[in-house]
Amino acid sequence: MHEFTPEIERVAQEILEYSLLRLKENPPLDGPKSEEELFSIVGKTITARGLGGSETLKLFTETLAPACISTDHPRYLAFIPSAPTELANLFDLVVGASALYGGSWLEGAGAVFAENQTLRWLADLAGLPEAAGGVFVQGGTIGNLSALVAARKSAQKAKPEVIRWAVACSSEAHSSIASATEVMDVDLIKVPVQPDGIMRGSDLEPALAKYRQENPGRDICAVVATAGTTNLGIIDDLPSIGKVARNEKIWFHVDGAYGLAGLANPETLKLFAGVEMADSFIVDPHKWLFAPFDACALLYRNPELAREAHTQHAGYLDTLNDADEWNPSDYAIQLTRRTRGLPLWFSLAAHGTDAYSEAIDKTMEIARQSAELIKQHPNLDLLMEPNLSIVAFTRKGWQLADYRAWSEKLLADQIGFVTPSSHKGQPILRFAIVNPWTQMSDIEAILATL
Ligand SMILES: *Cc1c(COP(=O)(O)O)cnc(C)c1O
């Protein structure tokens, strides 16, 4: 190890060849196998003397990789798929090969500079002020948690007498918000919303008043609006929620892990009016901004408040903290960090932002056309017109067991990957379309099985 031998050179060629082929060709959909089955093929891989690079790579390419669903397959429409650009994926190889450290300016200035320009692009699209800034973290879950910890810190400074804090979000908010309140040990106010699923300021205001009345000594440190729910793409009414938050001097966080990618397209941008009021927001480039896993862009209106909440102090770190430089580690729950924003930066810099806007257009158009086909389908009912690029519908006469059986067969037949979800207690199906590779012929192939 730690010596570049001819044997390593050969394995390097094999790895690059495999990687390029994987990028070039549509991957098979593939699917999971049981642990027993995998063990029966590959056996024990960790041994005292090692299997050798070529042999180990073979185990991966021939057995382990095909036991992973290709999340970038054009007919992978479950959850939120992944659709990294070729250049973003290729640059991930560079990031991996370069031992870049993204925690501090001292160690990673060039990389942090590039990540920060990418964050600036997002901050500008959202209409945040010049002072805004942030960091790429692992995912929306950590992004939301980090933002909410900063919100609480800021609230604690303003109102030290408060004995316990709460975070308010809609009953449709992502599960990561509830998870964050568990980790932080704060109360969660689930604001009831109208049947359309949209939280408005008029829903929020009475919920906040009720909490305060029922919980003397406690107060609310953050309001979370969702800009594109994962299930249906529903966008909360950002202007009225932002206004309530401003009036009550409560931190306004916007969870746009999926939807706020739409900032990059002038048409979808309009749907997010009000985001400029946010004290913080997140968007996951690994969802609809065509970056590889795992990257969440976390932006703060006033990063100084986040720095106070998140900077770690230790004898060996003081040399970083004392310098007046931008250290990404200071803005979230993390210390060592991969420069995970670089694949997006490279692709964005190389292709230009117009290409991103066009790619979003393409997915929105497929979503619209899919909704039309579903409306015409004799067995299907469209749940609602798509707000963004998620299309939800039901199959007439089906129970959950029918949906499950269909979904399993669809994957087993390698036609597609679509899992049942639920809405208001009823099972539904949804296509999450974030992959510009997805064509109408892919949608038609899946609809034909319904
Ligand atoms: C996906 C998602 C999250 C969680 O993001 P991860 O990157 O999976 O941690 C949070 N909020 C919303 C709205 C999401 O769609």
The ligand as a MOL file (V3000), in Angstrom:
LIG
                    3D

  0  0  0     0  0            999 V3000
M  V30 BEGIN CTAB
M  V30 COUNTS 15 15 0 0 0
M  V30 BEGIN ATOM
M  V30 1 C -35.3160 14.7960 0.8450 0
M  V30 2 C -35.8590 15.8240 1.7340 0
M  V30 3 C -35.2760 16.0860 2.9870 0
M  V30 4 C -34.1610 15.2440 3.5350 0
M  V30 5 O -33.0090 15.3740 2.7700 0
M  V30 6 P -31.8690 14.2440 2.8090 0
M  V30 7 O -30.8710 14.7720 1.8550 0
M  V30 8 O -32.5210 12.9700 2.3550 0
M  V30 9 O -31.3910 14.1570 4.2110 0
M  V30 10 C -35.8030 17.1060 3.7470 0
M  V30 11 N -36.8330 17.8500 3.3000 0
M  V30 12 C -37.4210 17.6280 2.1040 0
M  V30 13 C -38.5640 18.4890 1.6890 0
M  V30 14 C -36.9440 16.6100 1.2910 0
M  V30 15 O -37.5170 16.3950 0.0900 0
M  V30 END ATOM
M  V30 BEGIN BOND
M  V30 1 1 1 2
M  V30 2 1 2 3
M  V30 3 2 2 14
M  V30 4 1 3 4
M  V30 5 2 3 10
M  V30 6 1 4 5
M  V30 7 1 5 6
M  V30 8 2 6 7
M  V30 9 1 6 8
M  V30 10 1 6 9
M  V30 11 1 10 11
M  V30 12 2 11 12
M  V30 13 1 12 13
M  V30 14 1 12 14
M  V30 15 1 14 15
M  V30 END BOND
M  V30 END CTAB
M  END
